Amino acid sequence: MNAKDRQYGFQGGEFQIEGCRASDLAAAHQTPLYVYSTSVLLDRVRRLKKVMQGIDSSIFFAMKANPAQKLLKLLHQEGIGVDLVSAGEMARAERAGVPFSKMVFSGVGKTAEELETAIDRKIHSINVESTSEFAVLEKIATLRNATPLVALRFNPDVNPKTHPYISTGLRENKFGLTRREILALLKSNPKTACRVQGLSLHIGSQIQTLKPFDDAIRKAIELADEIEKKKLGRITFLDLGGGLAIPYDGKKVPSIEDYGKLLQKHFGPRSKNHGRFHIGLEPGRSLVAECGSLVTRVLYRKDREGKHFLILDAGMNDFMRPALYQSYHGIHSAKKRSGKTEKIDLVGPVCESSDCFAKNRVMPRGISEGELIVIRDVGAYGMSMANDYNGRPLPPEIWVDGSKQIVGRKRGKISDFWRDET
Ligand SMILES: Cc1ncc(COP(=O)(O)O)c(C=O)c1O
Protein backbone atom coordinates (compact mmCIF):
# COMPACT_ATOMS: atom_id res chain seq x y z
CA MET A 1 0.00 0.00 0.00
CA ASN A 2 1.41 3.43 -0.81
CA ALA A 3 0.38 7.01 -0.19
CA LYS A 4 -1.92 7.00 -3.20
CA ASP A 5 -3.86 4.14 -1.67
CA ARG A 6 -4.93 6.32 1.25
CA GLN A 7 -8.55 5.93 0.34
CA TYR A 8 -8.16 2.20 0.60
CA GLY A 9 -8.15 0.98 4.17
CA PHE A 10 -9.48 2.11 7.53
CA GLN A 11 -11.19 5.49 7.70
CA GLY A 12 -13.52 6.62 10.41
CA GLY A 13 -13.14 3.25 12.12
CA GLU A 14 -14.31 1.19 9.16
CA PHE A 15 -12.67 -0.46 6.16
CA GLN A 16 -13.36 1.56 3.03
CA ILE A 17 -12.62 1.16 -0.64
CA GLU A 18 -12.36 4.56 -2.31
CA GLY A 19 -14.65 5.97 0.34
CA CYS A 20 -17.19 3.13 0.12
CA ARG A 21 -17.74 1.40 3.45
CA ALA A 22 -17.40 -2.38 3.46
CA SER A 23 -20.70 -2.56 5.38
CA ASP A 24 -22.55 -0.57 2.70
CA LEU A 25 -21.12 -2.77 -0.04
CA ALA A 26 -22.11 -5.89 1.89
CA ALA A 27 -25.62 -4.54 2.45
CA ALA A 28 -26.03 -3.73 -1.23
CA HIS A 29 -24.53 -6.88 -2.72
CA GLN A 30 -24.51 -9.48 0.09
CA THR A 31 -21.46 -11.53 0.98
CA PRO A 32 -19.08 -13.02 0.03
CA LEU A 33 -18.11 -10.47 -2.60
CA TYR A 34 -15.03 -9.27 -4.41
CA VAL A 35 -14.48 -5.51 -4.38
CA TYR A 36 -11.88 -3.77 -6.53
CA SER A 37 -10.46 -0.28 -6.29
CA THR A 38 -10.05 1.24 -9.75
CA SER A 39 -7.61 3.88 -8.51
CA VAL A 40 -5.27 1.31 -6.94
CA LEU A 41 -5.29 -0.65 -10.19
CA LEU A 42 -4.56 2.43 -12.30
CA ASP A 43 -1.80 3.49 -9.93
CA ARG A 44 0.07 0.19 -10.45
CA VAL A 45 -0.47 0.29 -14.22
CA ARG A 46 0.73 3.87 -14.60
CA ARG A 47 3.75 3.30 -12.42
CA LEU A 48 4.80 0.34 -14.54
CA LYS A 49 4.34 2.32 -17.75
CA LYS A 50 6.41 5.15 -16.27
CA VAL A 51 9.37 2.99 -15.28
CA MET A 52 9.50 1.56 -18.82
CA GLN A 53 9.96 4.96 -20.42
CA GLY A 54 12.89 5.03 -22.82
CA ILE A 55 12.64 1.29 -23.49
CA ASP A 56 10.88 0.04 -26.62
CA SER A 57 8.37 -2.17 -24.86
CA SER A 58 4.85 -3.59 -24.61
CA ILE A 59 2.94 -4.73 -21.55
CA PHE A 60 0.85 -7.88 -21.91
CA PHE A 61 -1.21 -8.40 -18.76
CA ALA A 62 -1.19 -12.08 -17.70
CA MET A 63 -4.96 -12.41 -17.79
CA LYS A 64 -4.96 -15.71 -15.88
CA ALA A 65 -4.48 -13.49 -12.82
CA ASN A 66 -7.87 -11.91 -13.40
CA PRO A 67 -9.82 -12.18 -16.66
CA ALA A 68 -12.71 -9.87 -15.71
CA GLN A 69 -14.15 -8.03 -18.70
CA LYS A 70 -14.19 -4.77 -16.77
CA LEU A 71 -10.51 -5.16 -15.90
CA LEU A 72 -9.44 -6.08 -19.43
CA LYS A 73 -11.33 -3.06 -20.77
CA LEU A 74 -9.66 -0.72 -18.25
CA LEU A 75 -6.24 -2.11 -19.11
CA HIS A 76 -6.94 -1.84 -22.82
CA GLN A 77 -7.78 1.84 -22.35
CA GLU A 78 -4.34 2.17 -20.77
CA GLY A 79 -2.74 0.65 -23.88
CA ILE A 80 -2.05 -2.74 -22.31
CA GLY A 81 -2.46 -6.04 -24.14
CA VAL A 82 -2.78 -9.56 -22.75
CA ASP A 83 -0.72 -12.66 -22.19
CA LEU A 84 -3.13 -15.58 -22.56
CA VAL A 85 -2.94 -19.34 -22.22
CA SER A 86 -5.98 -20.74 -24.04
CA ALA A 87 -8.47 -20.11 -26.83
CA GLY A 88 -10.98 -19.35 -24.07
CA GLU A 89 -8.84 -16.53 -22.75
CA MET A 90 -8.33 -15.28 -26.30
CA ALA A 91 -12.09 -15.09 -26.79
CA ARG A 92 -12.51 -13.30 -23.46
CA ALA A 93 -9.87 -10.72 -24.38
CA GLU A 94 -11.38 -10.27 -27.85
CA ARG A 95 -14.78 -9.65 -26.27
CA ALA A 96 -13.25 -6.98 -24.04
CA GLY A 97 -11.95 -5.21 -27.16
CA VAL A 98 -8.29 -6.18 -26.93
CA PRO A 99 -6.87 -6.26 -30.49
CA PHE A 100 -5.21 -9.50 -31.61
CA SER A 101 -2.02 -7.56 -32.30
CA LYS A 102 -1.75 -7.03 -28.54
CA MET A 103 -2.01 -10.69 -27.54
CA VAL A 104 0.80 -13.11 -26.74
CA PHE A 105 0.04 -16.79 -26.33
CA SER A 106 1.87 -18.67 -23.54
CA GLY A 107 1.22 -22.11 -22.12
CA VAL A 108 2.89 -25.47 -22.01
CA GLY A 109 0.12 -27.44 -23.74
CA LYS A 110 -1.53 -25.50 -26.54
CA THR A 111 -3.66 -27.65 -28.87
CA ALA A 112 -3.30 -27.61 -32.65
CA GLU A 113 -6.73 -25.93 -32.87
CA GLU A 114 -5.59 -23.19 -30.50
CA LEU A 115 -2.42 -22.63 -32.52
CA GLU A 116 -4.50 -22.44 -35.72
CA THR A 117 -6.74 -19.82 -34.13
CA ALA A 118 -3.71 -17.82 -32.96
CA ILE A 119 -2.19 -17.91 -36.44
CA ASP A 120 -5.44 -17.04 -38.20
CA ARG A 121 -6.05 -14.11 -35.84
CA LYS A 122 -2.46 -12.89 -36.40
CA ILE A 123 -1.76 -12.35 -32.73
CA HIS A 124 1.42 -10.53 -31.70
CA SER A 125 3.44 -13.66 -30.88
CA ILE A 126 3.33 -17.25 -29.80
CA ASN A 127 5.57 -18.42 -26.95
CA VAL A 128 6.64 -21.95 -27.85
CA GLU A 129 7.47 -24.27 -24.97
CA SER A 130 8.68 -27.52 -26.58
CA THR A 131 10.24 -28.95 -29.70
CA SER A 132 7.07 -30.94 -30.40
CA GLU A 133 4.90 -27.85 -30.09
CA PHE A 134 7.20 -26.07 -32.53
CA ALA A 135 6.77 -28.93 -35.03
CA VAL A 136 2.97 -28.65 -34.82
CA LEU A 137 3.12 -24.87 -35.21
CA GLU A 138 5.53 -25.13 -38.13
CA LYS A 139 3.18 -27.52 -39.93
CA ILE A 140 0.18 -25.26 -39.42
CA ALA A 141 2.09 -22.12 -40.47
CA THR A 142 3.41 -23.83 -43.63
CA LEU A 143 -0.05 -25.09 -44.62
CA ARG A 144 -1.51 -21.62 -44.13
CA ASN A 145 1.39 -19.78 -45.69
CA ALA A 146 1.65 -17.79 -42.49
CA THR A 147 4.71 -16.32 -40.76
CA PRO A 148 3.87 -16.05 -37.04
CA LEU A 149 6.28 -14.35 -34.67
CA VAL A 150 7.58 -17.00 -32.28
CA ALA A 151 9.31 -16.51 -28.94
CA LEU A 152 10.96 -19.67 -27.67
CA ARG A 153 10.32 -19.94 -23.95
CA PHE A 154 13.73 -20.20 -22.36
CA ASN A 155 14.01 -22.12 -19.11
CA PRO A 156 17.15 -20.49 -17.68
CA ASP A 157 17.47 -22.83 -14.69
CA VAL A 158 17.27 -19.98 -12.20
CA ASN A 159 15.84 -20.49 -8.74
CA PRO A 160 13.18 -17.83 -8.08
CA LYS A 161 13.04 -18.89 -4.39
CA THR A 162 9.28 -18.84 -4.27
CA HIS A 163 6.63 -21.44 -3.43
CA PRO A 164 7.39 -24.64 -5.43
CA TYR A 165 3.92 -24.55 -7.03
CA ILE A 166 4.65 -21.14 -8.59
CA SER A 167 8.27 -21.75 -9.53
CA THR A 168 8.64 -22.28 -13.29
CA GLY A 169 12.20 -21.46 -14.35
CA LEU A 170 14.06 -24.44 -12.94
CA ARG A 171 15.30 -27.30 -15.06
CA GLU A 172 13.03 -29.66 -13.10
CA ASN A 173 9.92 -27.60 -13.97
CA LYS A 174 7.82 -28.59 -16.99
CA PHE A 175 8.07 -25.13 -18.56
CA GLY A 176 10.09 -23.94 -21.51
CA LEU A 177 13.19 -25.12 -23.33
CA THR A 178 16.76 -25.29 -22.07
CA ARG A 179 19.58 -23.41 -23.81
CA ARG A 180 20.70 -26.62 -25.50
CA GLU A 181 17.17 -27.45 -26.66
CA ILE A 182 16.75 -23.95 -28.13
CA LEU A 183 20.06 -24.12 -29.99
CA ALA A 184 19.21 -27.61 -31.31
CA LEU A 185 15.72 -26.49 -32.39
CA LEU A 186 17.15 -23.55 -34.34
CA LYS A 187 19.84 -25.72 -35.89
CA SER A 188 17.38 -28.32 -37.11
CA ASN A 189 14.89 -25.78 -38.49
CA PRO A 190 17.00 -23.46 -40.66
CA LYS A 191 14.16 -22.77 -43.09
CA THR A 192 11.18 -22.40 -40.81
CA ALA A 193 7.98 -20.68 -41.90
CA CYS A 194 7.85 -19.01 -38.48
CA ARG A 195 9.71 -15.85 -37.57
CA VAL A 196 11.66 -17.29 -34.67
CA GLN A 197 12.90 -13.93 -33.45
CA GLY A 198 11.92 -14.01 -29.81
CA LEU A 199 12.93 -15.50 -26.51
CA SER A 200 10.47 -15.51 -23.65
CA LEU A 201 11.05 -15.99 -19.94
CA HIS A 202 8.83 -16.55 -16.96
CA ILE A 203 10.66 -18.00 -14.01
CA GLY A 204 7.91 -17.97 -11.42
CA SER A 205 5.53 -15.85 -9.46
CA GLN A 206 5.67 -13.84 -6.20
CA ILE A 207 9.46 -13.45 -6.61
CA GLN A 208 10.70 -11.41 -3.69
CA THR A 209 14.18 -10.34 -4.76
CA LEU A 210 15.52 -8.93 -8.01
CA LYS A 211 18.47 -11.31 -8.30
CA PRO A 212 16.57 -14.16 -10.04
CA PHE A 213 15.19 -11.68 -12.61
CA ASP A 214 18.66 -10.24 -13.12
CA ASP A 215 20.20 -13.70 -13.60
CA ALA A 216 17.47 -14.83 -15.99
CA ILE A 217 17.71 -11.67 -18.11
CA ARG A 218 21.49 -11.99 -18.28
CA LYS A 219 21.21 -15.61 -19.37
CA ALA A 220 18.61 -14.70 -22.01
CA ILE A 221 20.85 -11.96 -23.45
CA GLU A 222 23.79 -14.40 -23.50
CA LEU A 223 21.63 -16.90 -25.36
CA ALA A 224 20.58 -14.22 -27.88
CA ASP A 225 24.29 -13.44 -28.38
CA GLU A 226 25.11 -17.11 -28.86
CA ILE A 227 22.27 -17.56 -31.39
CA GLU A 228 23.66 -14.68 -33.44
CA LYS A 229 27.27 -15.81 -33.10
CA LYS A 230 26.38 -19.30 -34.28
CA LYS A 231 24.38 -17.77 -37.14
CA LEU A 232 21.22 -19.53 -36.03
CA GLY A 233 19.07 -16.41 -36.25
CA ARG A 234 18.58 -13.00 -34.71
CA ILE A 235 16.59 -12.31 -31.56
CA THR A 236 14.73 -8.99 -31.67
CA PHE A 237 11.97 -9.65 -29.12
CA LEU A 238 12.57 -10.48 -25.47
CA ASP A 239 9.46 -11.28 -23.45
CA LEU A 240 10.46 -11.17 -19.79
CA GLY A 241 7.28 -12.68 -18.34
CA GLY A 242 5.84 -11.62 -14.98
CA GLY A 243 6.59 -12.70 -11.45
CA LEU A 244 7.12 -9.56 -9.40
CA ALA A 245 5.94 -10.02 -5.81
CA ILE A 246 3.57 -7.87 -3.81
CA PRO A 247 3.92 -7.34 -0.03
CA TYR A 248 1.15 -9.69 1.15
CA ASP A 249 2.53 -9.81 4.68
CA GLY A 250 3.79 -6.24 4.78
CA LYS A 251 7.43 -7.30 4.40
CA LYS A 252 9.45 -5.29 1.91
CA VAL A 253 9.60 -6.65 -1.62
CA PRO A 254 11.06 -4.92 -4.70
CA SER A 255 8.73 -2.19 -5.89
CA ILE A 256 7.63 -1.60 -9.47
CA GLU A 257 10.23 1.22 -9.48
CA ASP A 258 13.01 -1.14 -8.30
CA TYR A 259 12.03 -3.59 -11.04
CA GLY A 260 12.06 -0.72 -13.55
CA LYS A 261 15.61 0.21 -12.51
CA LEU A 262 16.72 -3.35 -13.24
CA LEU A 263 15.14 -3.22 -16.69
CA GLN A 264 16.68 0.19 -17.33
CA LYS A 265 20.08 -1.26 -16.38
CA HIS A 266 19.73 -3.98 -19.01
CA PHE A 267 17.79 -2.23 -21.74
CA GLY A 268 17.56 1.51 -20.97
CA PRO A 269 19.12 4.30 -23.04
CA ARG A 270 22.43 3.94 -21.22
CA SER A 271 22.73 0.19 -21.58
CA LYS A 272 24.65 -1.55 -24.31
CA ASN A 273 21.54 -3.47 -25.36
CA HIS A 274 19.41 -0.37 -25.77
CA GLY A 275 17.32 -0.60 -28.92
CA ARG A 276 18.43 -4.16 -29.63
CA PHE A 277 15.20 -5.83 -28.48
CA HIS A 278 11.54 -5.02 -28.23
CA ILE A 279 10.83 -5.87 -24.59
CA GLY A 280 7.61 -7.61 -23.57
CA LEU A 281 6.39 -7.80 -19.98
CA GLU A 282 3.68 -10.16 -18.72
CA PRO A 283 2.81 -8.87 -15.24
CA GLY A 284 -0.18 -10.34 -13.47
CA ARG A 285 -0.06 -10.13 -9.69
CA SER A 286 1.96 -6.91 -9.43
CA LEU A 287 -0.72 -5.02 -11.36
CA VAL A 288 -3.93 -6.42 -9.91
CA ALA A 289 -3.44 -8.22 -6.59
CA GLU A 290 -3.57 -5.17 -4.36
CA CYS A 291 -6.68 -3.61 -5.86
CA GLY A 292 -8.94 -6.49 -4.74
CA SER A 293 -10.52 -7.37 -1.39
CA LEU A 294 -12.88 -10.17 -0.45
CA VAL A 295 -15.64 -9.07 1.91
CA THR A 296 -17.10 -11.94 3.91
CA ARG A 297 -19.29 -12.36 6.98
CA VAL A 298 -18.75 -14.45 10.10
CA LEU A 299 -21.39 -17.17 10.09
CA TYR A 300 -20.41 -18.84 13.33
CA ARG A 301 -17.88 -18.72 16.10
CA LYS A 302 -16.61 -21.90 17.64
CA ASP A 303 -14.69 -21.75 20.89
CA ARG A 304 -13.00 -24.85 22.23
CA GLU A 305 -10.54 -25.13 24.99
CA GLY A 306 -7.41 -23.47 23.59
CA LYS A 307 -8.83 -23.23 20.06
CA HIS A 308 -11.05 -20.65 18.42
CA PHE A 309 -12.58 -20.57 14.95
CA LEU A 310 -14.41 -17.99 12.88
CA ILE A 311 -16.46 -19.79 10.23
CA LEU A 312 -16.88 -17.38 7.32
CA ASP A 313 -19.39 -17.35 4.47
CA ALA A 314 -16.46 -17.31 1.97
CA GLY A 315 -14.79 -20.62 1.30
CA MET A 316 -11.85 -22.05 -0.61
CA ASN A 317 -14.08 -22.24 -3.69
CA ASP A 318 -14.39 -18.43 -3.63
CA PHE A 319 -10.73 -17.84 -2.91
CA MET A 320 -8.33 -20.72 -3.32
CA ARG A 321 -4.85 -19.34 -2.77
CA PRO A 322 -4.54 -20.10 0.95
CA ALA A 323 -5.73 -23.70 0.42
CA LEU A 324 -3.57 -24.19 -2.67
CA TYR A 325 -0.31 -22.52 -1.63
CA GLN A 326 -0.77 -21.82 2.10
CA SER A 327 -0.53 -18.19 1.02
CA TYR A 328 -0.66 -15.39 3.58
CA HIS A 329 -3.22 -12.60 3.21
CA GLY A 330 -3.89 -9.64 5.47
CA ILE A 331 -7.25 -10.18 7.17
CA HIS A 332 -9.13 -7.50 9.11
CA SER A 333 -12.35 -7.10 10.90
CA ALA A 334 -14.19 -4.49 8.79
CA LYS A 335 -14.79 -2.39 11.92
CA LYS A 336 -11.60 -1.16 13.50
CA ARG A 337 -11.15 -2.59 16.98
CA SER A 338 -8.47 -1.92 19.49
CA GLY A 339 -7.57 -3.60 22.74
CA LYS A 340 -6.98 -7.25 23.47
CA THR A 341 -6.24 -9.82 20.81
CA GLU A 342 -6.65 -13.56 20.44
CA LYS A 343 -5.31 -16.26 18.14
CA ILE A 344 -7.99 -17.67 15.92
CA ASP A 345 -8.46 -19.79 12.77
CA LEU A 346 -10.44 -18.15 9.95
CA VAL A 347 -12.05 -20.94 7.97
CA GLY A 348 -14.69 -21.40 5.29
CA PRO A 349 -17.79 -23.58 5.17
CA VAL A 350 -16.43 -26.07 2.58
CA CYS A 351 -16.05 -29.69 3.62
CA GLU A 352 -12.25 -29.79 3.44
CA SER A 353 -9.76 -29.14 6.21
CA SER A 354 -7.70 -27.13 3.71
CA ASP A 355 -10.60 -24.66 3.58
CA CYS A 356 -8.72 -22.33 5.87
CA PHE A 357 -7.74 -18.71 5.21
CA ALA A 358 -5.50 -18.31 8.24
CA LYS A 359 -4.44 -20.46 11.18
CA ASN A 360 -3.80 -19.01 14.63
CA ARG A 361 -4.05 -15.47 13.24
CA VAL A 362 -3.81 -12.71 15.80
CA MET A 363 -7.13 -10.88 15.55
CA PRO A 364 -8.98 -8.47 17.84
CA ARG A 365 -10.57 -10.47 20.64
CA GLY A 366 -14.26 -11.22 20.52
CA ILE A 367 -15.18 -10.90 16.85
CA SER A 368 -18.74 -12.11 16.81
CA GLU A 369 -21.22 -13.80 14.49
CA GLY A 370 -22.55 -11.48 11.78
CA GLU A 371 -19.46 -9.25 11.71
CA LEU A 372 -17.75 -8.45 8.42
CA ILE A 373 -14.21 -9.56 7.64
CA VAL A 374 -12.02 -8.26 4.80
CA ILE A 375 -9.39 -10.45 3.15
CA ARG A 376 -6.82 -8.26 1.40
CA ASP A 377 -4.87 -8.43 -1.86
CA VAL A 378 -7.10 -10.92 -3.62
CA GLY A 379 -7.21 -9.17 -7.02
CA ALA A 380 -4.84 -11.71 -8.60
CA TYR A 381 -5.58 -15.44 -8.74
CA GLY A 382 -8.69 -14.81 -6.67
CA MET A 383 -11.84 -14.76 -8.74
CA SER A 384 -9.95 -16.35 -11.66
CA MET A 385 -9.57 -19.55 -9.62
CA ALA A 386 -13.01 -19.46 -7.99
CA ASN A 387 -15.31 -22.42 -8.65
CA ASP A 388 -18.68 -23.78 -7.53
CA TYR A 389 -17.39 -26.67 -5.41
CA ASN A 390 -19.88 -27.73 -2.73
CA GLY A 391 -22.73 -26.19 -4.74
CA ARG A 392 -21.66 -22.65 -4.01
CA PRO A 393 -22.47 -19.99 -6.64
CA LEU A 394 -19.60 -17.74 -7.74
CA PRO A 395 -19.36 -14.46 -5.81
CA PRO A 396 -20.07 -11.12 -7.50
CA GLU A 397 -17.40 -8.57 -8.44
CA ILE A 398 -17.89 -4.89 -7.69
CA TRP A 399 -15.64 -2.15 -9.05
CA VAL A 400 -15.45 1.04 -7.03
CA ASP A 401 -14.38 4.08 -8.99
CA GLY A 402 -14.58 7.23 -6.89
CA SER A 403 -18.23 7.65 -6.04
CA LYS A 404 -19.34 5.02 -8.57
CA GLN A 405 -19.96 1.35 -7.84
CA ILE A 406 -20.07 -0.84 -10.91
CA VAL A 407 -21.23 -4.44 -10.86
CA GLY A 408 -18.57 -6.17 -12.97
CA ARG A 409 -20.12 -9.56 -12.45
CA LYS A 410 -23.38 -10.59 -10.81
CA ARG A 411 -23.51 -13.32 -8.19
CA GLY A 412 -23.72 -16.76 -9.81
CA LYS A 413 -27.10 -18.49 -9.87
CA ILE A 414 -27.86 -21.92 -8.46
CA SER A 415 -29.62 -22.77 -11.73
CA ASP A 416 -26.26 -22.25 -13.52
CA PHE A 417 -25.07 -25.48 -11.91
CA TRP A 418 -27.04 -27.79 -14.18
CA ARG A 419 -27.49 -25.43 -17.16
CA ASP A 420 -25.15 -27.42 -19.40
CA GLU A 421 -25.99 -30.86 -18.07
CA THR A 422 -28.19 -33.36 -19.89
C1 LIG B 1 3.78 -17.32 -18.77
C2 LIG B 1 3.36 -16.46 -17.63
N1 LIG B 1 3.51 -15.14 -17.74
C3 LIG B 1 3.13 -14.30 -16.74
C4 LIG B 1 2.57 -14.78 -15.59
C5 LIG B 1 2.16 -13.81 -14.52
O1 LIG B 1 2.89 -13.95 -13.36
P1 LIG B 1 2.66 -12.97 -12.14
O2 LIG B 1 1.24 -12.95 -11.83
O3 LIG B 1 3.49 -13.53 -11.06
O4 LIG B 1 3.16 -11.61 -12.57
C6 LIG B 1 2.40 -16.15 -15.43
C7 LIG B 1 1.83 -16.69 -14.18
O5 LIG B 1 1.88 -17.79 -13.83
C8 LIG B 1 2.78 -17.01 -16.49
O6 LIG B 1 2.62 -18.34 -16.40
The ligand as a Tripos MOL2 file, in Angstrom:
@<TRIPOS>MOLECULE
LIG
   16    16     1     0     0
SMALL
NO_CHARGES

@<TRIPOS>ATOM
      1 C1          3.7840  -17.3160  -18.7700 C.3       1 LIG1
      2 C2          3.3570  -16.4560  -17.6290 C.ar      1 LIG1
      3 N1          3.5110  -15.1390  -17.7370 N.ar      1 LIG1
      4 C3          3.1330  -14.2990  -16.7410 C.ar      1 LIG1
      5 C4          2.5740  -14.7810  -15.5860 C.ar      1 LIG1
      6 C5          2.1610  -13.8110  -14.5190 C.3       1 LIG1
      7 O1          2.8940  -13.9530  -13.3580 O.3       1 LIG1
      8 P1          2.6610  -12.9660  -12.1410 P.3       1 LIG1
      9 O2          1.2370  -12.9510  -11.8310 O.co2     1 LIG1
     10 O3          3.4880  -13.5340  -11.0600 O.co2     1 LIG1
     11 O4          3.1580  -11.6100  -12.5670 O.co2     1 LIG1
     12 C6          2.3970  -16.1510  -15.4290 C.ar      1 LIG1
     13 C7          1.8290  -16.6880  -14.1780 C.2       1 LIG1
     14 O5          1.8820  -17.7930  -13.8270 O.2       1 LIG1
     15 C8          2.7780  -17.0150  -16.4850 C.ar      1 LIG1
     16 O6          2.6210  -18.3410  -16.3960 O.3       1 LIG1
@<TRIPOS>BOND
     1     1     2 1
     2     2     3 ar
     3     2    15 ar
     4     3     4 ar
     5     4     5 ar
     6     5     6 1
     7     5    12 ar
     8     6     7 1
     9     7     8 1
    10     8     9 2
    11     8    10 1
    12     8    11 1
    13    12    13 1
    14    12    15 ar
    15    13    14 2
    16    15    16 1
@<TRIPOS>SUBSTRUCTURE
     1 LIG1         1 GROUP 0 **** ****
